[in-house]
Every structure is written in structure tokens, then in C-alpha cells.
Amino acid sequence: MKILFHPNRDDIELTSVLYALSDPIRLSVVTAIAHSGEQACGHFEFPVVKSTMTHHVRTLREAGVLNVRKQGTQHFLTLRSDDLNLRFPGLLDAIVRSASL
């Protein structure tokens, strides 16, 4: 089983987080998870092919925005809100709030 890379809290960079959240699909994924909690990767229905969705999830994971947990063939996505709030207080809440308007 392949081990997925998740950066340590202290290694999360602001520029990486902002880049990851700059794409409308990635921002929609983060907003949906912020409102509903953990979601399976297959839950999201965007007009993109599976490989593109995989790219978006990988970008968010490697930036430190998402935690991806594998269970069988499913990938479950959760926000790393505690890590992001400790590293950049209020950033995630402000972005999710403004994206939801």
C-alpha cells in the first residue's frame, strides 16, 4: 500500500496553501468539507475526469490543507483545520466564509 505524503504542521507554507486554494474546484472541495465534515473522494461531482480530481486532492494534501485517509478502495478527505489554525490563525475560516458568500 502506497503511503501518502502529508507535510508536518511546521512545514506547511502559506504560499502553498494559498496556491492550493486558488483553484475554484479545490476551493469548492474545501468549502464542502468545512460544512459537512469528512467526505469520500467519490462524493464530489465536478465536471472533471477522475485523474484531474486526483490531481486536485493531491495538491490540497501536499499543501497541508487536507488529510487523506485510505480505507479499502475509498479515500476519505478531512480538513487539517487544527494544524492550519495553529500555523495561520483565522486564515481557513476567513477563506471558507468568503467562498460561501
C-alpha positions as CSV (number, residue, x, y, z in Angstrom):
1,M,0.0,0.0,0.0
2,K,1.4,3.4,-1.0
3,I,1.9,5.8,1.9
4,L,0.5,9.3,1.1
5,F,2.7,12.3,2.0
6,H,1.2,14.8,4.4
7,P,3.5,17.7,5.5
8,N,4.2,18.2,9.2
9,R,2.4,21.2,10.6
10,D,5.6,23.3,10.9
11,D,6.4,22.6,7.2
12,I,3.1,23.9,5.9
13,E,3.8,27.1,3.9
14,L,1.4,30.0,3.4
15,T,2.2,30.2,-0.3
16,S,1.4,26.5,-0.9
17,V,-1.9,26.8,1.0
18,L,-3.0,29.9,-1.0
19,Y,-1.9,28.3,-4.3
20,A,-3.9,25.2,-3.4
21,L,-7.0,27.2,-2.6
22,S,-6.7,29.4,-5.7
23,D,-8.5,26.9,-7.9
24,P,-12.3,27.0,-7.9
25,I,-12.7,23.2,-7.8
26,R,-10.2,22.8,-4.9
27,L,-11.9,25.7,-3.0
28,S,-15.3,24.0,-3.5
29,V,-13.9,20.8,-2.1
30,V,-12.5,22.6,1.0
31,T,-15.8,24.5,1.5
32,A,-17.9,21.4,1.2
33,I,-15.7,19.5,3.7
34,A,-15.7,22.5,6.1
35,H,-19.5,22.5,6.1
36,S,-20.2,18.7,6.1
37,G,-17.1,17.1,7.7
38,E,-15.2,14.2,6.3
39,Q,-16.2,13.2,2.8
40,A,-15.3,10.3,0.5
41,C,-13.4,11.4,-2.6
42,G,-16.2,9.9,-4.8
43,H,-18.8,12.1,-3.1
44,F,-17.8,15.1,-5.2
45,E,-19.4,15.5,-8.6
46,F,-17.4,18.0,-10.7
47,P,-17.2,18.2,-14.5
48,V,-13.7,16.8,-14.5
49,V,-12.2,13.4,-15.2
50,K,-11.0,11.2,-12.3
51,S,-7.3,11.9,-12.9
52,T,-8.0,15.7,-12.7
53,M,-9.8,15.2,-9.4
54,T,-6.9,13.1,-8.1
55,H,-4.6,16.0,-9.0
56,H,-6.7,18.5,-7.1
57,V,-6.9,16.3,-4.0
58,R,-3.1,15.7,-4.2
59,T,-2.4,19.4,-4.4
60,L,-4.6,20.1,-1.4
61,R,-3.0,17.2,0.6
62,E,0.6,18.2,-0.3
63,A,-0.1,21.8,0.7
64,G,-1.3,20.7,4.1
65,V,-4.9,21.6,3.6
66,L,-6.4,18.1,3.6
67,N,-5.7,14.8,5.3
68,V,-6.5,11.8,3.1
69,R,-7.3,8.5,4.9
70,K,-7.4,5.3,2.9
71,Q,-9.9,2.7,3.8
72,G,-10.0,-0.2,1.3
73,T,-10.5,1.4,-2.1
74,Q,-12.0,4.6,-0.7
75,H,-10.2,7.8,0.1
76,F,-11.7,9.9,2.9
77,L,-10.9,13.6,3.0
78,T,-10.8,15.8,6.1
79,L,-9.6,19.4,6.6
80,R,-6.5,19.9,8.7
81,S,-8.2,22.8,10.3
82,D,-6.4,22.5,13.7
83,D,-3.0,22.5,12.0
84,L,-3.9,25.4,9.7
85,N,-5.4,27.4,12.6
86,L,-2.3,26.9,14.7
87,R,0.0,27.8,11.8
88,F,-2.1,30.6,10.3
89,P,-4.8,31.7,12.8
90,G,-8.1,32.6,11.2
91,L,-7.0,32.0,7.6
92,L,-9.1,28.9,6.8
93,D,-12.2,30.3,8.4
94,A,-11.9,33.6,6.5
95,I,-11.4,31.8,3.2
96,V,-14.3,29.4,3.7
97,R,-16.5,32.2,4.9
98,S,-15.8,34.4,1.9
99,A,-16.1,31.5,-0.5
100,S,-19.6,30.7,0.9
101,L,-21.0,34.2,0.2
